[in-house]
């Protein structure tokens, strides 16, 4: 299953407040303000004489003239933040005499000796934030010693300060009533000291009830601290530095959830964004930190985020949904989200007309849909219809909303019942539309995966046929096999593999150029991922069921790459390639091609040493087809257009093949048990052998009438080992309980195989294995006949 996590959503611009407002609270940024110069800053000063708060992020530079203009023309300016700015004139800041709150977090070109000396003289300065900078311990000490008004210094993620504190734990203990916050300090406990005349519990220190309406100065400082912490924690989470686990687990998660309850809307949203970000280990692999995710869950974070997601503000809905989505990558958290009603909440958000909200909600449903236990709940909540509607609402949207919706539908389509709901909701049309017209690789990959899953349920529903009948579906998937993106090629090949189980689809794929495209893909994927190799071989296996396609695959050069894939060390790859080669070998021209391309030693090796019983079984069957006598006439002419065969020793290859087929069959034989069964009329002995030799996966193989007839004919072959191999194959195909056992039994009965089987079971020249296997097949036929008659 695929799932995705997102670190951060970049918003489109600010929220539109007037920069000259009395209570300006907006952050201009956070993307680098490369076009905002010091000249622009001067214009702000000239035009906004009543400016109280100015918070800028990513400013290229703030020179002395610009900051001086703020000091001269903005006499009410009390809160300034230059976050992650390239260059700030630290001395000029000292001219803003009204300044109470200052942040230069993330700025790395400051002269700290000058800054600390000059800022200490500011007459109203209450709090300074130097987090994420290279501030020196001596600069902090200077601020502590020389400032008469300063009460709070934030130094979160300042390497030099942390090293000093680690070396000397009491470095800032004599702080003259000034609180110094570091990553290594207990922040909740430290902030409690700001309330000298009030008993405040540590876990409620950010509860606004503790300061609202009682002490304006304290309230201003606490509001500022919330804002600063929300900014700094987000930046730390984004950079994901080493050594932060203890902080996040011991107090970071609690702090973020406290900020989620802030009365400041931007702080709430930023805290939610940070919760979405700090759990992510790797964006590409969709890995999240289990301990961090579960820490959020343990302290009640899931209900809190779901409450935020239910609020009326779309920006908050988006950030809360993002956090829920990322946390839900963890299965335990996903269960908590579902238990708290999160599936219904996310489904409602997915219906939002705001694309960003719907996108994040779809991401949440995508991650939740990984859990089998959540699929039915998503369907019951109307989530499938909401996801299909998302695609239809924004067919030309960004990759975010479309990829998430298609990814969620792909997960849901893996469930039989949900796959029918996807089709019922118009999902086939929506997904094919994406596969045909979208240019975004992530979207195409998920759309193709969804179509593959829809087509994967075989006889359980009609989705396989429905996908093939949707206009342009097969053509689009064939074209996607030549995508530059490996993931797209893999999912498209997987979809074609599943679709090829339907007769009409199989021929439609061929008509759309599928044979040529898939042979080309098999040739090009020899150094690609195992998943792509398996699906390329699988799609050729599916197409090769029909004679025309099988011959076309051989003529297009499909034998050579399949033989290469059959040499893979990965069982899924060589097993699938063996299946394709088995189908191809049914036709004499392809059988000779396999011999000419050096395929006999490759199949012999698979038949002898693969860890997959199915790979060994199908390799043995391919070798049996190749040397049951039908290839002999073609071998005299060869397969090339000139009518000359490559120089091969067909007789030597035949001897090698028969020897290893015999070795394969004998691995399922126990002489003592087989001898007892051959001389006993009791069915118990046969049942014991049948249970012991049955290859579970072989029950999924479906043979045509021509294939069954060939095995029946092989029962009369002069080579006793081929007779034993044929009887062993028919045993596998007719075992009661096998998916297609009844179908195969019907074909055998129509072919009058019972007489041939009885002869094989009684033949004096037959091996004991051939006799016993033939008797078991007869028993199987009787079982199916009895079942049909009743």
C-alpha positions, 0 to 999 in steps of 0.5 A: 500500500502507498501512503504519503506524508507532507512536511509543510504547505506553502500558502499563497501569500498573506491573509490580507490585513492592512499593513498600517493597522494598529494591531498588525499581527501578520508575518510577511513570509515565510518564503524568502522575500528576495524582492523586498529591499530596504527601500521597501522597508523604508516605505513601510515606515513612511506610510505606517506611522501607527505600526505596532508590530512588524514581523518579516521572514526571509528578508534579504537585508534590513540596513541601518537607514531602513531600520532608522526610518522605522525608529523615526516614523513609527513611534508606537512600534513595539514588536519587531521580528526579522526571521531568517533574514540575510542581513540586519543592522543590529546597531540600528535596532537600538534606535527603536526606543519603543521596542518591547519584543524583538526576534532575530531567530535564524539570522546568521550575520549578526555581530553579537558583541554589538547587538548585545551591548546596544540592545541592552540599552533599550529602555522598554525591551522585555523579551528577545528571541535569538533562537536558531542563531550562532549567538555566543554565551557571552552575548547572552551573559551581557544581555543578562547583566546590562539590561534593566528591563529584559525578562525573557531570552529565547535561545532555542536550538543555539548550538554555542549556548547549548554547549556552554550549558552542557559544560556548565549547567549553572552558566545562566543561573545567576540571571538576575530575574531574567529567564533564559529558555533553551532546548535543554531546559524544562520550558514549562517549568521555567515559564511558570516562574513568570507568574510569581504571584500565582500558582500555575500548573506546568501543563497549564502555563499556556492557558490564557486564563492565567493571564487574560485581563489580569496583567496586560504586560504579562499577557503581551509577553505570553502571547509573544512567547506563544508566537515565537515558540510556534515559529521556532518549533516549526523551523526546527521540525522542518530542518529536523536536526539530529539529537532532538528526540528527547526534546520532542518526546519529553516536552515538544509534543506537549508544547505543540498541543498547548499551542494548538489551544492558543487563542491566536489563530496563526499560532494554532495553525502553525502548531498543527503544521509543526505536528504534521512536520516533526513526525516525518523522518523521510518525505520520499519513503513516507516514514514517520517516527513511531515514538513521536506520533504515539507521544502526540496520541498519548497526551490527547492530541488526536481529539484536539486536532479533530476539534481544530479540523471541525472549526470554521476556518479553512486555513485551520482545517487544512493544517489540522487535516495535514497533521492528522494525515501524517500522524495516521501513517502510524497504525496505532494513531490511525486507529485512534483517529478512526475511533474518535470519528476522524473518518467522518470528519476527514470525509466532510473536509474532502467535500470542501470547495477549498482545494487545500482543505480537500487535498489534506483531507484526501491525504488523511483518507489515503493514509487511513485507507492503508488499514484493512479495518478502516476501508469499510468505515471510509466507504460507509462515511461516503468517503469513496464518493467524496474522493471521486468527486474531488477528481471530477471537481479539479481534473486539472488541479495540482498534483496534491489533490489528484494524487491523494484522491487517486492514492486513496481510491487505489488503496480502497479498490484493493478491497473487493466490496470497496472496489465495487463502491468505487466503480458505482461512484464513477471511479472508473471514469474518473481514474481513466480520465486521469490516466488519459489526460493528466501529465503529473507523474505522481497522479498517473502512478496512483491512477494506474495503481487504482485501475490495477486494483479495481481489475484485480478481483477476477470473478468476484465482480465486473470491474475488470471488464468495466475498466477495459470497456471505459473509452481510452482506458487500455490505450492510456495504460499501454502508453503509460508503459513508456513513461519516463517515470518508473513508478508509472511504468510499473503500475501501468504494467500491473494494471495491464497484467490484471486486465489481461485476465479478461478475454476482451481486455486481452485482445483490446490490449493487443490491439492498442499495441500492448504486445510491442509496448510490453516486450519493449518494457521487458527489454528495458527493465532488466536493470530496473526495480523488482516490482517493475520486472515482475509486472512487465513479465506478468503482463506478458504472461497475461497476454500470452494466453491467446495464440495470436498474442503468444506468437506475437510476443515471440516474434517481437523478441519477448523470449530473450528478456523473459529468460533474463528475468527468469534468472533473477534471484528474486522469487516473484520475478523469476516465478512470473517469468517462468509463467510467461515462458510456460505459456509461450512454450505451448506453441512450437515456434516459441518453444524453439525460440526458447531453445535457441536463446539458451532457455533450457539451462535457465529453465532447468536451473529454475526447475531444480533450485528455485525456492518457489514451488510454483516457479519449479512447477511452471518451469517443468511444464514449460520443458514438458511442452518443449520436448513432448514431440510437437517442436520437432517438426519446427526444429527442422525449419527453424524460427528465423525468416531465412528458415535456418535455425541457430545452431543448437543441440536439440537432442542434448537439450531434450535429454537435459530437460527430461532428466530434470523434469524427472528430478522435479517430479521425484521430489514429491514422491515417497517410495514407501507411501507411493508403493502402499497407495499403488497396491491399496484400494482405500482412498485414504492413502491417495488423499494423504499423497494428494495433500502432501504434493498439492501446490497451493498457488497452483489452484489459481492457474486456469488452463484452456481446453487446448492446454488440458487436451495437451496434458491428456495427450501427454499421458500417452507420450512414449517418455514415461517421465512426461506421462508422470509430469502430465498426471502431476499437472492434472492432479494440481489443476483438479484438486477439490477446493482449487479456484478453477478445479471445477472448470478443469474437471469439466474440460477433462470430462468433455475430452473423455480423459477418464479412459486415458487416465485409467490406462495410465494408472494401469500401464505396466511401463508407467512409473509408480508416480504416474500411476498414483497421480493418475489415480488421484486425478480420477478420484478428483474427477469423481468428486467433482462429478458427484458434486455437480450431480448433487 
